């Protein structure tokens, strides 16, 4: 409900799952990159 603050790792989990689906090697991403301290970005 509205009182649940959520989880701080929710976005990280979704990004990991996306990488598993679209990257050939998820541990060395080619498309979804992490900019430490900022967030994620997509690169073609």
PyMOL Python script that loads the backbone (N, CA, C, O; Angstrom):
from pymol import cmd

cmd.read_pdbstr("""\
ATOM      1  N   UNK A   1       0.796  -1.176   0.000  1.00  0.00           N
ATOM      2  CA  UNK A   1       0.000   0.000   0.000  1.00  0.00           C
ATOM      3  C   UNK A   1       0.854   1.261   0.000  1.00  0.00           C
ATOM      4  O   UNK A   1       2.051   1.217  -0.284  1.00  0.00           O
ATOM      5  N   UNK A   2       0.229   2.368   0.318  1.00  0.00           N
ATOM      6  CA  UNK A   2       0.908   3.661   0.303  1.00  0.00           C
ATOM      7  C   UNK A   2       1.936   3.799   1.424  1.00  0.00           C
ATOM      8  O   UNK A   2       2.866   4.597   1.309  1.00  0.00           O
ATOM      9  N   UNK A   3       1.783   3.035   2.503  1.00  0.00           N
ATOM     10  CA  UNK A   3       2.713   3.130   3.624  1.00  0.00           C
ATOM     11  C   UNK A   3       3.997   2.349   3.393  1.00  0.00           C
ATOM     12  O   UNK A   3       4.963   2.530   4.134  1.00  0.00           O
ATOM     13  N   UNK A   4       4.034   1.483   2.381  1.00  0.00           N
ATOM     14  CA  UNK A   4       5.231   0.687   2.106  1.00  0.00           C
ATOM     15  C   UNK A   4       6.250   1.552   1.381  1.00  0.00           C
ATOM     16  O   UNK A   4       5.962   2.053   0.294  1.00  0.00           O
ATOM     17  N   UNK A   5       7.439   1.740   1.958  1.00  0.00           N
ATOM     18  CA  UNK A   5       8.429   2.633   1.346  1.00  0.00           C
ATOM     19  C   UNK A   5       9.107   2.055   0.112  1.00  0.00           C
ATOM     20  O   UNK A   5       9.800   2.780  -0.602  1.00  0.00           O
ATOM     21  N   UNK A   6       8.924   0.778  -0.151  1.00  0.00           N
ATOM     22  CA  UNK A   6       9.560   0.165  -1.310  1.00  0.00           C
ATOM     23  C   UNK A   6      10.924  -0.382  -0.944  1.00  0.00           C
ATOM     24  O   UNK A   6      11.290  -0.436   0.230  1.00  0.00           O
ATOM     25  N   UNK A   7      11.656  -0.777  -1.937  1.00  0.00           N
ATOM     26  CA  UNK A   7      12.977  -1.340  -1.723  1.00  0.00           C
ATOM     27  C   UNK A   7      13.971  -0.541  -2.549  1.00  0.00           C
ATOM     28  O   UNK A   7      13.689  -0.203  -3.698  1.00  0.00           O
ATOM     29  N   UNK A   8      15.107  -0.240  -1.989  1.00  0.00           N
ATOM     30  CA  UNK A   8      16.101   0.577  -2.686  1.00  0.00           C
ATOM     31  C   UNK A   8      16.749  -0.167  -3.845  1.00  0.00           C
ATOM     32  O   UNK A   8      17.385   0.465  -4.689  1.00  0.00           O
ATOM     33  N   UNK A   9      16.610  -1.486  -3.914  1.00  0.00           N
ATOM     34  CA  UNK A   9      17.243  -2.285  -4.960  1.00  0.00           C
ATOM     35  C   UNK A   9      16.293  -2.620  -6.112  1.00  0.00           C
ATOM     36  O   UNK A   9      16.677  -3.362  -7.017  1.00  0.00           O
ATOM     37  N   UNK A  10      15.088  -2.104  -6.103  1.00  0.00           N
ATOM     38  CA  UNK A  10      14.095  -2.454  -7.120  1.00  0.00           C
ATOM     39  C   UNK A  10      14.584  -2.151  -8.528  1.00  0.00           C
ATOM     40  O   UNK A  10      14.470  -3.001  -9.411  1.00  0.00           O
ATOM     41  N   UNK A  11      15.117  -0.977  -8.755  1.00  0.00           N
ATOM     42  CA  UNK A  11      15.597  -0.599 -10.089  1.00  0.00           C
ATOM     43  C   UNK A  11      16.772  -1.486 -10.487  1.00  0.00           C
ATOM     44  O   UNK A  11      16.862  -1.921 -11.636  1.00  0.00           O
ATOM     45  N   UNK A  12      17.672  -1.756  -9.541  1.00  0.00           N
ATOM     46  CA  UNK A  12      18.830  -2.610  -9.828  1.00  0.00           C
ATOM     47  C   UNK A  12      18.401  -4.002 -10.279  1.00  0.00           C
ATOM     48  O   UNK A  12      18.979  -4.564 -11.209  1.00  0.00           O
ATOM     49  N   UNK A  13      17.399  -4.547  -9.624  1.00  0.00           N
ATOM     50  CA  UNK A  13      16.896  -5.877  -9.985  1.00  0.00           C
ATOM     51  C   UNK A  13      16.302  -5.850 -11.389  1.00  0.00           C
ATOM     52  O   UNK A  13      16.541  -6.770 -12.171  1.00  0.00           O
ATOM     53  N   UNK A  14      15.543  -4.830 -11.720  1.00  0.00           N
ATOM     54  CA  UNK A  14      14.946  -4.728 -13.057  1.00  0.00           C
ATOM     55  C   UNK A  14      16.021  -4.560 -14.132  1.00  0.00           C
ATOM     56  O   UNK A  14      15.919  -5.157 -15.204  1.00  0.00           O
ATOM     57  N   UNK A  15      17.033  -3.767 -13.860  1.00  0.00           N
ATOM     58  CA  UNK A  15      18.135  -3.589 -14.815  1.00  0.00           C
ATOM     59  C   UNK A  15      18.860  -4.912 -15.024  1.00  0.00           C
ATOM     60  O   UNK A  15      19.196  -5.264 -16.155  1.00  0.00           O
ATOM     61  N   UNK A  16      19.106  -5.648 -13.941  1.00  0.00           N
ATOM     62  CA  UNK A  16      19.776  -6.946 -14.057  1.00  0.00           C
ATOM     63  C   UNK A  16      18.963  -7.894 -14.926  1.00  0.00           C
ATOM     64  O   UNK A  16      19.519  -8.592 -15.773  1.00  0.00           O
ATOM     65  N   UNK A  17      17.654  -7.923 -14.721  1.00  0.00           N
ATOM     66  CA  UNK A  17      16.790  -8.804 -15.522  1.00  0.00           C
ATOM     67  C   UNK A  17      16.758  -8.378 -16.985  1.00  0.00           C
ATOM     68  O   UNK A  17      16.752  -9.229 -17.875  1.00  0.00           O
ATOM     69  N   UNK A  18      16.736  -7.082 -17.243  1.00  0.00           N
ATOM     70  CA  UNK A  18      16.797  -6.592 -18.625  1.00  0.00           C
ATOM     71  C   UNK A  18      18.108  -6.996 -19.285  1.00  0.00           C
ATOM     72  O   UNK A  18      18.125  -7.431 -20.436  1.00  0.00           O
ATOM     73  N   UNK A  19      19.200  -6.849 -18.552  1.00  0.00           N
ATOM     74  CA  UNK A  19      20.508  -7.242 -19.093  1.00  0.00           C
ATOM     75  C   UNK A  19      20.538  -8.728 -19.426  1.00  0.00           C
ATOM     76  O   UNK A  19      21.085  -9.120 -20.457  1.00  0.00           O
ATOM     77  N   UNK A  20      19.960  -9.551 -18.572  1.00  0.00           N
ATOM     78  CA  UNK A  20      19.929 -10.994 -18.829  1.00  0.00           C
ATOM     79  C   UNK A  20      19.153 -11.306 -20.106  1.00  0.00           C
ATOM     80  O   UNK A  20      19.445 -12.291 -20.784  1.00  0.00           O
ATOM     81  N   UNK A  21      18.180 -10.485 -20.432  1.00  0.00           N
ATOM     82  CA  UNK A  21      17.358 -10.720 -21.622  1.00  0.00           C
ATOM     83  C   UNK A  21      17.977 -10.179 -22.902  1.00  0.00           C
ATOM     84  O   UNK A  21      17.863 -10.812 -23.952  1.00  0.00           O
ATOM     85  N   UNK A  22      18.635  -9.012 -22.838  1.00  0.00           N
ATOM     86  CA  UNK A  22      19.087  -8.391 -24.093  1.00  0.00           C
ATOM     87  C   UNK A  22      20.589  -8.443 -24.334  1.00  0.00           C
ATOM     88  O   UNK A  22      21.037  -8.277 -25.469  1.00  0.00           O
ATOM     89  N   UNK A  23      21.369  -8.668 -23.293  1.00  0.00           N
ATOM     90  CA  UNK A  23      22.821  -8.688 -23.451  1.00  0.00           C
ATOM     91  C   UNK A  23      23.307 -10.102 -23.762  1.00  0.00           C
ATOM     92  O   UNK A  23      22.773 -11.073 -23.226  1.00  0.00           O
ATOM     93  N   UNK A  24      24.313 -10.220 -24.624  1.00  0.00           N
ATOM     94  CA  UNK A  24      24.896 -11.537 -24.872  1.00  0.00           C
ATOM     95  C   UNK A  24      25.756 -11.962 -23.687  1.00  0.00           C
ATOM     96  O   UNK A  24      25.821 -13.146 -23.357  1.00  0.00           O
ATOM     97  N   UNK A  25      26.413 -11.001 -23.048  1.00  0.00           N
ATOM     98  CA  UNK A  25      27.200 -11.250 -21.839  1.00  0.00           C
ATOM     99  C   UNK A  25      26.779 -10.216 -20.798  1.00  0.00           C
ATOM    100  O   UNK A  25      27.319  -9.109 -20.779  1.00  0.00           O
ATOM    101  N   UNK A  26      25.819 -10.559 -19.927  1.00  0.00           N
ATOM    102  CA  UNK A  26      25.311  -9.585 -18.957  1.00  0.00           C
ATOM    103  C   UNK A  26      26.373  -8.996 -18.028  1.00  0.00           C
ATOM    104  O   UNK A  26      26.225  -7.868 -17.560  1.00  0.00           O
ATOM    105  N   UNK A  27      27.436  -9.746 -17.761  1.00  0.00           N
ATOM    106  CA  UNK A  27      28.474  -9.232 -16.860  1.00  0.00           C
ATOM    107  C   UNK A  27      29.365  -8.184 -17.535  1.00  0.00           C
ATOM    108  O   UNK A  27      30.080  -7.442 -16.861  1.00  0.00           O
ATOM    109  N   UNK A  28      29.315  -8.130 -18.865  1.00  0.00           N
ATOM    110  CA  UNK A  28      30.040  -7.108 -19.628  1.00  0.00           C
ATOM    111  C   UNK A  28      29.042  -6.441 -20.569  1.00  0.00           C
ATOM    112  O   UNK A  28      29.075  -6.677 -21.777  1.00  0.00           O
ATOM    113  N   UNK A  29      28.155  -5.610 -20.021  1.00  0.00           N
ATOM    114  CA  UNK A  29      27.064  -5.046 -20.811  1.00  0.00           C
ATOM    115  C   UNK A  29      27.522  -4.180 -21.976  1.00  0.00           C
ATOM    116  O   UNK A  29      28.497  -3.433 -21.885  1.00  0.00           O
ATOM    117  N   UNK A  30      26.788  -4.308 -23.067  1.00  0.00           N
ATOM    118  CA  UNK A  30      27.065  -3.557 -24.286  1.00  0.00           C
ATOM    119  C   UNK A  30      26.036  -2.436 -24.483  1.00  0.00           C
ATOM    120  O   UNK A  30      26.336  -1.419 -25.108  1.00  0.00           O
ATOM    121  N   UNK A  31      24.832  -2.625 -23.953  1.00  0.00           N
ATOM    122  CA  UNK A  31      23.734  -1.687 -24.185  1.00  0.00           C
ATOM    123  C   UNK A  31      23.332  -0.891 -22.942  1.00  0.00           C
ATOM    124  O   UNK A  31      23.200   0.331 -23.013  1.00  0.00           O
ATOM    125  N   UNK A  32      23.140  -1.553 -21.823  1.00  0.00           N
ATOM    126  CA  UNK A  32      22.716  -0.868 -20.601  1.00  0.00           C
ATOM    127  C   UNK A  32      23.935  -0.706 -19.705  1.00  0.00           C
ATOM    128  O   UNK A  32      24.487  -1.683 -19.200  1.00  0.00           O
ATOM    129  N   UNK A  33      24.345   0.541 -19.517  1.00  0.00           N
ATOM    130  CA  UNK A  33      25.548   0.834 -18.737  1.00  0.00           C
ATOM    131  C   UNK A  33      25.186   1.516 -17.423  1.00  0.00           C
ATOM    132  O   UNK A  33      24.124   2.121 -17.281  1.00  0.00           O
ATOM    133  N   UNK A  34      26.099   1.396 -16.475  1.00  0.00           N
ATOM    134  CA  UNK A  34      25.936   2.037 -15.177  1.00  0.00           C
ATOM    135  C   UNK A  34      26.878   3.219 -15.080  1.00  0.00           C
ATOM    136  O   UNK A  34      28.078   3.088 -15.322  1.00  0.00           O
ATOM    137  N   UNK A  35      26.344   4.358 -14.730  1.00  0.00           N
ATOM    138  CA  UNK A  35      27.152   5.554 -14.461  1.00  0.00           C
ATOM    139  C   UNK A  35      27.116   5.717 -12.948  1.00  0.00           C
ATOM    140  O   UNK A  35      26.125   6.180 -12.383  1.00  0.00           O
ATOM    141  N   UNK A  36      28.223   5.325 -12.296  1.00  0.00           N
ATOM    142  CA  UNK A  36      28.268   5.302 -10.846  1.00  0.00           C
ATOM    143  C   UNK A  36      27.920   6.667 -10.257  1.00  0.00           C
ATOM    144  O   UNK A  36      28.451   7.694 -10.682  1.00  0.00           O
ATOM    145  N   UNK A  37      27.029   6.662  -9.282  1.00  0.00           N
ATOM    146  CA  UNK A  37      26.616   7.899  -8.634  1.00  0.00           C
ATOM    147  C   UNK A  37      25.541   8.660  -9.377  1.00  0.00           C
ATOM    148  O   UNK A  37      25.024   9.656  -8.871  1.00  0.00           O
ATOM    149  N   UNK A  38      25.188   8.195 -10.597  1.00  0.00           N
ATOM    150  CA  UNK A  38      24.189   8.890 -11.409  1.00  0.00           C
ATOM    151  C   UNK A  38      23.010   7.973 -11.709  1.00  0.00           C
ATOM    152  O   UNK A  38      21.870   8.287 -11.366  1.00  0.00           O
ATOM    153  N   UNK A  39      23.287   6.832 -12.353  1.00  0.00           N
ATOM    154  CA  UNK A  39      22.218   5.907 -12.709  1.00  0.00           C
ATOM    155  C   UNK A  39      22.610   5.042 -13.884  1.00  0.00           C
ATOM    156  O   UNK A  39      23.772   4.664 -14.033  1.00  0.00           O
ATOM    157  N   UNK A  40      21.645   4.733 -14.709  1.00  0.00           N
ATOM    158  CA  UNK A  40      21.850   3.854 -15.856  1.00  0.00           C
ATOM    159  C   UNK A  40      21.595   4.618 -17.144  1.00  0.00           C
ATOM    160  O   UNK A  40      20.856   5.602 -17.167  1.00  0.00           O
ATOM    161  N   UNK A  41      22.229   4.140 -18.230  1.00  0.00           N
ATOM    162  CA  UNK A  41      21.950   4.725 -19.535  1.00  0.00           C
ATOM    163  C   UNK A  41      22.048   3.654 -20.603  1.00  0.00           C
ATOM    164  O   UNK A  41      22.756   2.660 -20.444  1.00  0.00           O
ATOM    165  N   UNK A  42      21.331   3.870 -21.687  1.00  0.00           N
ATOM    166  CA  UNK A  42      21.286   2.936 -22.808  1.00  0.00           C
ATOM    167  C   UNK A  42      22.178   3.470 -23.914  1.00  0.00           C
ATOM    168  O   UNK A  42      22.103   4.644 -24.277  1.00  0.00           O
ATOM    169  N   UNK A  43      23.018   2.600 -24.444  1.00  0.00           N
ATOM    170  CA  UNK A  43      23.905   2.991 -25.542  1.00  0.00           C
ATOM    171  C   UNK A  43      23.715   2.016 -26.690  1.00  0.00           C
ATOM    172  O   UNK A  43      23.755   0.802 -26.487  1.00  0.00           O
ATOM    173  N   UNK A  44      23.509   2.536 -27.898  1.00  0.00           N
ATOM    174  CA  UNK A  44      23.314   1.682 -29.074  1.00  0.00           C
ATOM    175  C   UNK A  44      24.614   1.225 -29.634  1.00  0.00           C
ATOM    176  O   UNK A  44      24.636   0.498 -30.627  1.00  0.00           O
TER     177      UNK A  44
END
""", "prot")
cmd.dss("prot")
cmd.show_as("cartoon", "prot")
cmd.util.cbc("prot")
cmd.orient("prot")
